[in-house]
Amino acid sequence: MAEEVILLDVWASSFGMRVRIALREMGVEFDLREEDLSNKSPLLLKMNPVNKKIPVLIHNGKPVCESLLIVQYIDETWGHESPLLPSNPYERARVRFWADYADKKIYPAVRAVFLSMGEDQEAAKKENIECWKVLEGELGDKAYFGGERFGYADVSLIPFYSWLYALETLADSNIVEEFPKMASWAKRCMQRESVAKSLPDQHKLRDYIMEHRKKLQAQ
Amino acid sequence: MAEEVILLDVWASSFGMRVRIALREMGVEFDLREEDLSNKSPLLLKMNPVNKKIPVLIHNGKPVCESLLIVQYIDETWGHESPLLPSNPYERARVRFWADYADKKIYPAVRAVFLSMGEDQEAAKKENIECWKVLEGELGDKAYFGGERFGYADVSLIPFYSWLYALETLADSNIVEEFPKMASWAKRCMQRESVAKSLPDQHKLRDYIMEHRKKLQAQ
């Protein structure tokens, strides 16, 4: 039986980008279905009834939810020859820690800068810079977060880095210049076809985020 | 070389309980070191400089942080004969989803009931019941969340269930009776030595939580 792989996604979602990158790293062909979050499809509601969120990977009719769990599923299903996660348990825990850091620290910090204004935004900017500083220190002189090879932590983090350009416009900061090691890492990541094809155009993303911000602030 | 396994922990922490259960499931001997969170030890700050939180597992001098990542590390290091996670990638994603649900839904819902008062608490109680209802439905007629065997999702969820007794006292609810399948599941879990030894006495936990609540509300 031919494999059926469907991805329910939204183009601007950093969480969705992770899944697209992982699938392309593995050379898996997939049917990308764009969702309208203001009018979620019956398929999305059926496949992720608990969280009702994208991304959802549907593999031969069975759903896998939550981006980091999907990336691990992809690795365990198609990654035997060239896995995203290392084999050593300690190294696995280490890259999982940085993926978890993306969700627990980076995402809220970036989001806070976008949604805040005035003094609140100044505080959010400082907090955001502190969060990225930790990553700059962790990366050090390594090519990727896992070492010499592009892997799980990179897949998890690079979509958030792609938001920094929009952040610079908005918050008048030079966060990209401030962290030269992260900037080189991002360039290395972007040289991979899997990443370049999965991250949206920066200008398009910035316009979308600005529009989205206005709507949320108006509420 | 003999293995050195140290766990930095706090007895009342649901996150710490997960790690204790997993270590005991594997028959790993460990040195349990109680932390005072108002005066964190230099070892904790050194071993978890990013989050500065318990639990931290230190295995032969190397730290592993974040409870779900620690449980997976324990499984990958000592679980070859009787693993906590299933081997099938889809089943792995499924049990990981419910462990993730414990962190993203159950923990905030339980916490909100404890920290709120009056009308806010009524709303928090309703939300909390909705969260547990999802688990009751998912468990269905299975013995454990993964099926016939006690495993990763159970390890992740049972410490939060142990908080429900304190919640009943506080919120005058009968949440335990309301979900009979979860109640039977919890009894099955508690019959395991690993679980019984790792969860604190309910009365002691309730007193601690009530005291903690007063302090937080006073702030």
Interface residues (C-beta under 8 A of the other chain):
Chain A: V50 H59 K62 V64 C65 E66 L69 I70 Q72 Y73 E76 T77 P89 Y90 R92 A93 R96 F97 D100 Y101 V134
Chain B: V50 H59 K62 V64 C65 E66 L69 I70 Q72 Y73 E76 T77 P89 Y90 R92 A93 R96 F97 D100 Y101 V134
